[in-house]
Amino acid sequence: MSDHPVVIVGAGYAGLVAATRLREQGLPVVIFEASGSATGLAATFTDMDGFKYDFGTHLITNRLAETLGVTDQCRDVEYFGESIVLGGKTYSYPFGLATVPRYTLSALKSRLVEASGVRPGGHKDAAKWAEATVGPEMAHDVAIPLMEGLAGARAEELSPDIGNKLPGVLHTLYLRAMGRMNKKAVAIGYCQDLPETPKVWHAYPEGGIAAICKSLVDRLDCDIRLNTPVKKIVIEDGRAIGVETADGVQPASAVISTAPVNILPRLAPDADVLKPLLDFRYSNVVFVNLFLKGRNLMPDVAVWFPEEKYDFFRVQEPPISLPWTAPEGKTYFSVDIGAEAGSELWNMEDDALAQRMLEQLSDVVPDITDRFLDARVLRTKIAYPVYRLAYEEVRREFNKSTGVPGLYSVGRNGEFAHILMEDVYHRTRKRMETVIEDLKAA
């Protein structure tokens, strides 16, 4: 193996998992992180009033907690329900929607058509996939509007692969039923690489999701250089051989990137094979955290809003399932708005945006304005990977390899994949096995 260390770009969750696996093999590792903390997007905020909240809402599983050795730092989540507000009514998911005859009949008809093999060759886009999976009625009322709100693109422009992370309806019903019996928030749609069973439920670290990264850092024996952004990934003879920072060039036996894939071509401008990644897009989301008096104000932990009259596509009240994240007698909502960077909603002043959310949420919580205490607004341009059909072939090839020897890309943003923390862990470690084998063969 080379005498040079493996360089990791980004000290977030995926970068720390990658470093942990490489250090288990005795490989030298240097991590460069642009910010001043080793958390990436897995950030937890704690304010003086006692609220604890994440950048977005994260949950892990008891299985991942055990794997990471942090079970004693986590609490089991007993309940995590989802509902949908439609036509002024609230329907639990999936049981409530199953009671609507036109949805049930439409879905049954579509499943029978699928089983008959009338539609060979799969589905050409996400809209067709939704119609076939849940039936045209529910697809156009619920699934497609939510998909478009999350992605910021029309469903006809999206790959059907966007549905890969969603479990089947029957399996969802089974897991929900078992969760009620066991009084556990069984994980549904959170794991793709490992099976979801009644023995796998949600857990949450008492110190917030950032505690996961802190635990990895505390056990990691390697050089982590904070406030040191990577300016360039150095390519020589078609191979990644190091990185350039303000301090100079750091030679590397391999480079592991956790950066969003559309940034990778800018970091490695000498790698022409990466240039098609410039077209890849992430959805832009504004998170409005509303702090309120009271508790259990929303119909469920996560409530989805598919109708156009709402600016947001989802509202979550984490203290329903994570009561310790808010002071006694208080709660907070995380309001998710799909808003393209530069749009009216994106540029709106924080106070005005909070007031707009309060007005719209009064449909569900009539006295929400009287309960309002404060708000905090967070914006991200890399909320979710957008699987556009325009670059679907390139995306699938990139999932196999970056195409640049010595350069590897990991994590949700680095893989450009709809994966959450347990899948990030296992996929990153698996990718590190490839790195180790490549270094041995070099």
For each residue, the residues with C-beta under 8 A, 3 or more apart:
1: 27 253 439 440 442
2: 253 439 442
3: 253
4: 28 242 251 252 253
5: 27 28 29 30 223 250 252 253
6: 22 27 28 29 30 252 253 254 255 256 435 439
7: 29 30 31 32 242 243 250 252 254 255 256
8: 11 15 18 19 29 30 31 32 255 256 258
9: 15 32 230 233 243 255 256 257 258 259 267
10: 14 15 31 32 33 34 40 257 258 259 411 414
11: 8 15 16 31 32 33 37 38 39 40 217 224 226
12: 15 16 33 38 39 40 41 42 213 258 411
13: 16 17 39 40 41 42 212 213 216 411 421 424
14: 10 17 18 40 258 410 411 412 414 424 428
15: 8 9 10 11 12 18 19 31 33 40 256 258 410 411
16: 11 12 13 19 20 31 38 213 216 217 220
17: 13 14 20 21 216 410 424 425 428 429
18: 8 14 15 21 22 256 258 410 428 429 431 432
19: 8 15 16 22 23 29 31 220 222
20: 16 17 23 24 216 219 220
21: 17 18 24 25 428 429 432 433
22: 6 18 19 25 27 29 432 435 436
23: 19 20 26 27 29 220 221 222
24: 20 21
25: 21 22 436
26: 23
27: 1 5 6 22 23 253 436 439
28: 4 5 6 222
29: 5 6 7 8 19 22 23 222 223
30: 5 6 7 8 222 223 225 250 252
31: 7 8 10 11 15 16 19 38 222 223 224 225
32: 7 8 9 10 11 225 228 229 230 243 245 250
33: 10 11 12 15 37 38 224 225 226 227 228
34: 10 227 228 229 230
35: 226 227
36: 226 227
37: 11 33 43 226
38: 11 12 16 31 33 213 214 217 224 226
39: 11 12 13 42 43 44 210 213 214
40: 10 11 12 13 14 15 43 213 258
41: 12 13 55 56 380 382
42: 12 13 39 54 55 58 209 210 212 213 421
43: 37 39 40 54 55 209 210
44: 39 52 53 54 55 207 208 209 210 211
45: 51 52 53 54 55 208 376
46: 50 51 52 208
47: 50 51
48:
49: 291 327 330 373
50: 46 47 326 327 330
51: 45 46 47 291 325 326 327 330 332
52: 44 45 46 208 324 325 326
53: 44 45 208 289 318 325 332 334
54: 42 43 44 45 57 58 208 209 210
55: 41 42 43 44 45 287 378 380
56: 41 285 287 334 336 380 383
57: 54 302 316 318 334
58: 42 54 209 420 421
59: 77 80 187 190 202 203 204
60: 64 65 74 202 203 204 205 209 212 421 422
61: 64 65 187 190 191 200 201 202 203 422
62: 65 66 71 74 76 200 201 202 203
63: 66 67 194 199 200 422
64: 60 61 67 68 203 421 422 425
65: 60 61 62 68 70 71 73 74 203 205
66: 62 63 69 71
67: 63 64 425
68: 64 65 212 215 216 425
69: 66 215
70: 65 73 74 205 211 212 215
71: 62 65 66 74 203
72:
73: 65 70 205 206 207 211 215
74: 60 62 65 70 71 203 204 205 206
75: 203 204 206 322 324
76: 62 184 185 201 202 203
77: 59 80 184 185 201 202 203 204 321 322
78: 183 184 185 321
79: 183 185 301 320 321
80: 59 77 185 202 301 302 321
81: 92 93 300 301 302
82: 92 93 300 301 302 303 304
83: 90 91 92 93 96 299 300 302 303 304
84: 90 91 93 96 97 142 303 304 305 306
85: 88 89 90 91 299 303 304 305 307 363 364
86: 89 91 141 142 306 307
87: 307
88: 85 363
89: 85 86
90: 83 84 85 96 299 300 303 364
91: 83 84 85 86 96 97 99 100
92: 81 82 83 95 96 97 300
93: 81 82 83 84 96 97 304
94: 97 98 169 172 173 176
95: 92 98 99 173 176
96: 83 84 90 91 92 93 99 100
97: 84 91 92 93 94 100 103 138 142
98: 94 95 103 104 173
99: 91 95 96 104
100: 91 96 97 103 104
101: 104 105
102: 105 106 137
103: 97 98 100 106 107 134 135 137 138 141
104: 98 99 100 101 107 108
105: 101 102 108 109 135 137
106: 102 103 109 110 134 135 136 137 138
107: 103 104 110 111 134 135 137 138 169
108: 104 105 111 112 135
109: 105 106 112 113 135
110: 106 107 113 114 131 132 133 134 135 136
111: 107 108 114 115 135
112: 108 109 115 116
113: 109 110 116 118 119 132
114: 110 111 118 119 132
115: 111 112
116: 112 113
117: 120
118: 113 114
119: 113 114 122 123 132
120: 117
121:
122: 119 160
123: 119 126 128 129 132 160
124: 128 160
125: 128 129 155 156 157 158 159 160 389
126: 123 129 130 144 147 155 156 158 159 160 162 163 387
127: 130 131 139 144 154 155 156 158
128: 123 124 125 131 132 160
129: 123 125 126 132 133 160 162 163
130: 126 127 133 134 139 143 144 147 155 163
131: 110 127 128 134 135 136 139 140
132: 110 113 114 119 123 128 129
133: 110 129 130 139 143 163 166 169
134: 103 106 107 110 130 131 138 139 142 143 169
135: 103 105 106 107 108 109 110 111 131 138 139
136: 106 110 131 139 140
137: 102 103 105 106 107 140 141
138: 97 103 106 107 134 135 141 142 143
139: 127 130 131 133 134 135 136 142 143 144
140: 131 136 137 143 144 145
141: 86 103 137 138 145 306
142: 84 86 97 134 138 139 145 146 304 306
143: 130 133 134 138 139 140 146 147
144: 126 127 130 139 140 147 148 155
145: 140 141 142 148 149 306 307 308 313
146: 142 143 149 150 304 306 313 314
147: 126 130 143 144 150 151 155 158 162
148: 144 145 151 152 153 154 155
149: 145 146 152 306 312 313 314 338
150: 146 147 283 313 338 384
151: 147 148 158 162 283 338 384 386 387
152: 148 149 281 283 284 338 340 386
153: 148 157 158 281 283 386 388
154: 127 148 157 158
155: 125 126 127 130 144 147 148 158
156: 125 126 127
157: 125 153 154 388 389 390
158: 125 126 127 147 151 153 154 155 162 386 387 388 389
159: 125 126 162 387 388 389 392 395
160: 122 123 124 125 126 128 129 163
161: 164 387 392
162: 126 129 147 151 158 159 387 418
163: 126 129 130 133 160 166
164: 161 192 418
165: 189 192 418 419
166: 133 163 189
167: 171 172 175 188 189 196
168: 171 172
169: 94 107 133 134 172 173
170: 173 174
171: 167 168 174 175 196
172: 94 167 168 169 175 176 188 189
173: 94 95 98 169 170 176 177
174: 170 171 177 178
175: 167 171 172 178 179 186 188 196 197 198
176: 94 95 172 173 179 180 186 188
177: 173 174 180 181
178: 174 175 181 182 186 198
179: 175 176 182 183 184 185 186 198 201
180: 176 177 183
181: 177 178
182: 178 179 186 198 201
183: 78 79 179 180
184: 76 77 78 179 198 201 202
185: 76 77 78 79 80 179 201 202 321
186: 175 176 178 179 182 196 197 198 200 201 202
187: 59 61 190 191 196 200 201 202
188: 167 172 175 176 196
189: 165 166 167 172 196
190: 59 61 187 196 202 420 422
191: 61 187 194 195 196 200 420 422 423
192: 164 165 419 423
193: 422 423 426 427
194: 63 191 200 422 423 426
195: 191 200
196: 167 171 175 186 187 188 189 190 191 200
197: 175 186 200
198: 175 178 179 182 184 186 201
199: 63
200: 61 62 63 186 187 191 194 195 196 197
201: 61 62 76 77 179 182 184 185 186 187 198
202: 59 60 61 62 76 77 80 184 185 186 187 190 321
203: 59 60 61 62 64 65 71 74 75 76 77
204: 59 60 74 75 77 209 322
205: 60 65 70 73 74 208 209 211 212
206: 73 74 75 211 324
207: 44 73 210 211 214
208: 44 45 46 52 53 54 205 211 325
209: 42 43 44 54 58 60 204 205 212
210: 39 42 43 44 54 207 213 214
211: 44 70 73 205 206 207 208 214 215
212: 13 42 60 68 70 205 209 215 216 421
213: 12 13 16 38 39 40 42 210 216 217
214: 38 39 207 210 211 217 218
215: 68 69 70 73 211 212 218 219
216: 13 16 17 20 68 212 213 219 220
217: 11 16 38 213 214 220 224
218: 214 215
219: 20 215 216
220: 16 19 20 23 216 217 224
221: 23
222: 19 23 28 29 30 31
223: 5 29 30 31
224: 11 31 33 38 217 220
225: 30 31 32 33 228 245
226: 11 33 35 36 37 38
227: 33 34 35 36
228: 32 33 34 225 245 246 247
229: 32 34 245 246
230: 9 32 34 233 243 244 245 267
231: 243 244 245 246 267
232: 243 244 267 268 269
233: 9 230 240 242 243 244 255 257 264 267 268 271 407
234: 240 241 242 243 244 249
235: 238 239 240 241 268 270 271 404
236: 239 241
237:
238: 235 271 404 405
239: 235 236 404 405 406
240: 233 234 235 252 254 255 268 271 404 405 406 407
241: 234 235 236 251 252 406
242: 4 7 233 234 249 250 251 252 255
243: 7 9 32 230 231 232 233 234 249 250 252 255
244: 230 231 232 233 234 248 249 250
245: 32 225 228 229 230 231 248 250
246: 228 229 231
247: 228 250
248: 244 245
249: 234 242 243 244
250: 5 7 30 32 242 243 244 245 247
251: 4 241 242
252: 4 5 6 7 30 240 241 242 243 255 406
253: 1 2 3 4 5 6 27 406 439 442
254: 6 7 240 406 407 408 435 438 439
255: 6 7 8 9 233 240 242 243 252 406 407 408
256: 6 7 8 9 15 18 408 409 410 432 435
257: 9 10 233 264 267 407 408 409 410 414
258: 8 9 10 12 14 15 18 40 409 410 411 413 414
259: 9 10 263 264 267 409 413 414
260: 263 264 280 282 382 413 414 416
261: 264 277 280 398 409 413 414 415 416
262: 265 277 278 279 280 281 282
263: 259 260 266 267
264: 233 257 259 260 261 267 268 274 277 402 409
265: 262 268 269 271 274 275 277 278
266: 263 269 278
267: 9 230 231 232 233 257 259 263 264
268: 232 233 235 240 264 265 271 274 404 407
269: 232 265 266
270: 235
271: 233 235 238 240 265 268 274 275 403 404 407
272: 275
273: 402 403 404
274: 264 265 268 271 277 402 403 404
275: 265 271 272 278
276: 279 391 394
277: 261 262 264 265 274 280 394 398
278: 262 265 266 275
279: 262 276 390 391 394
280: 260 261 262 277 385 386 391 395 416
281: 152 153 262 386 388
282: 260 262 381 382 383 384 385 386 413
283: 150 151 152 153 338 383 384 386
284: 152 338 339 340 341 346 379 380 381 383
285: 56 336 337 338 339 379 380 383 384
286: 336 337 339 345 346 353 377 378 379
287: 55 56 334 335 336 337 377 378 379 380
288: 312 333 334 335 337 353 354 357 375 376 377
289: 53 332 333 334 335 375 376 377 378
290: 332 333 335 354 357 358 361 368 372 375
291: 49 51 330 331 332 372 373 374 375 376
292: 297 330 331 332 333 368 371 372 373
293: 329 330 331 371 373
294: 297 329 330 331 371
295: 319 320 323 326 329 330 331
296: 317 320 331
297: 292 294 317 331 333 365 368 371
298: 301 303 315 316 317 320 333 364 365
299: 83 85 90 303 364
300: 81 82 83 90 92 303 317 320
301: 79 80 81 82 298 316 317 318 320 321
302: 57 80 81 82 83 314 315 316
303: 82 83 84 85 90 298 299 300 314 315 316 317 364
304: 82 83 84 85 93 142 146 313 314
305: 84 85 310 312 313 314 315
306: 84 86 141 142 145 146 149 313
307: 85 86 87 145 310
308: 145
309: 360
310: 305 307 313 360
311: 337 339 345 356 357 360
312: 149 288 305 315 335 336 337 338 357 360
313: 145 146 149 150 304 305 306 310 336 337 338
314: 146 149 302 303 304 305 335 336
315: 298 302 303 305 312 333 334 335 336 361 364
316: 57 298 301 302 303 333 334 336
317: 296 297 298 300 301 303 320 331 332 333 334
318: 53 57 301 321 322 325 326 332 334
319: 295 322 323 325 326 330 331 332
320: 79 295 296 298 300 301 317 323 331
321: 77 78 79 80 185 202 301 318
322: 75 77 204 318 319 325
323: 295 319 320 326
324: 52 75 206
325: 51 52 53 208 318 319 322 332
326: 50 51 52 295 318 319 323 330 331 332
327: 49 50 51 330
328:
329: 293 294 295
330: 49 50 51 291 292 293 294 295 319 326 327 373
331: 291 292 293 294 295 296 297 317 319 320 326
332: 51 53 289 290 291 292 317 318 319 325 326
333: 288 289 290 292 297 298 315 316 317 361
334: 53 56 57 287 288 289 315 316 317 318
335: 287 288 289 290 312 314 315 357 361
336: 56 285 286 287 312 313 314 315 316
337: 285 286 287 288 311 312 313 345
338: 149 150 151 152 283 284 285 312 313
339: 284 285 286 311 343 345 346
340: 152 284 343 346
341: 284 346 379 381
342: 346 347
343: 339 340 346 347
344: 347 348
345: 286 311 337 339 348 353
346: 284 286 339 340 341 342 343 379
347: 342 343 344
348: 344 345 352 353 356
349: 352 353
350: 353 354 375 376 377
351: 354 355 375
352: 348 349 355 356
353: 286 288 345 348 349 350 356 357 375 377
354: 288 290 350 351 357 358 372 375 377
355: 351 352 358 359
356: 311 348 352 353 359 360
357: 288 290 311 312 335 353 354 360 361 375
358: 290 354 355 361 362 368 369 372
359: 355 356 362 369
360: 309 310 311 312 356 357 363
361: 290 315 333 335 357 358 364 365 368
362: 358 359 365 366 367 368 369
363: 85 88 360
364: 85 90 298 299 303 315 361 368
365: 297 298 361 362 368 371
366: 362
367: 362 370 371
368: 290 292 297 358 361 362 364 365 371 372
369: 358 359 362 372
370: 367
371: 292 293 294 297 365 367 368
372: 290 291 292 354 358 368 369 375
373: 49 291 292 293 330
374: 291
375: 288 289 290 291 350 351 353 354 357 372
376: 45 288 289 291 350
377: 286 287 288 289 350 353 354
378: 55 286 287 289
379: 284 285 286 287 341 346
380: 41 55 56 284 285 287 383
381: 282 284 341
382: 41 260 282 413
383: 56 282 283 284 285 380
384: 150 151 282 283 285 418
385: 280 282 412 413 416 417 418
386: 151 152 153 158 280 281 282 283
387: 126 151 158 159 161 162 392 395 418
388: 153 157 158 159 281 391 392
389: 125 157 158 159 392
390: 157 279
391: 276 279 280 388 394 395
392: 159 161 387 388 389 395 396
393: 396 397
394: 276 277 279 391 397 398
395: 159 280 387 391 392 398 399 416
396: 392 393 399 400
397: 393 394 400 401 403
398: 261 277 394 395 401 402 403 409 416
399: 395 396 415 416 417
400: 396 397
401: 397 398
402: 264 273 274 398 407 408 409
403: 271 273 274 397 398
404: 235 238 239 240 268 271 273 274 407
405: 238 239 240 438
406: 239 240 241 252 253 254 255 438
407: 233 240 254 255 257 268 271 402 404
408: 254 255 256 257 402 431 434 435
409: 256 257 258 259 261 264 398 402 414 415
410: 14 15 17 18 256 257 258 414 415 424 427 428 431 432
411: 10 12 13 14 15 258 414 415 424 428
412: 14 385 415 417 418 419 420 424
413: 258 259 260 261 282 382 385 416
414: 10 14 257 258 259 260 261 409 410 411
415: 261 399 409 410 411 412 419 427
416: 260 261 280 385 395 398 399 413
417: 385 399 412 423 427
418: 162 164 165 384 385 387 412
419: 165 192 412 415 423 424 427
420: 58 190 191 412 423 424
421: 13 42 58 60 64 212 424 425
422: 60 61 63 64 190 191 193 194 425 426
423: 191 192 193 194 417 419 420 426 427
424: 13 14 17 410 411 412 419 420 421 427 428
425: 17 64 67 68 421 422 428 429
426: 193 194 422 423 429 430
427: 193 410 415 417 419 423 424 430 431
428: 14 17 18 21 410 411 424 425 431 432
429: 17 18 21 425 426 432 433
430: 426 427 433 434
431: 18 408 410 427 428 434 435
432: 18 21 22 256 410 428 429 435 436
433: 21 429 430 436 437
434: 408 430 431 437 438
435: 6 22 254 256 408 431 432 438 439
436: 22 25 27 432 433 439 440
437: 433 434 440 441
438: 254 405 406 434 435 441 442
439: 1 2 6 27 253 254 435 436 442
440: 1 436 437
441: 437 438
442: 1 2 253 438 439
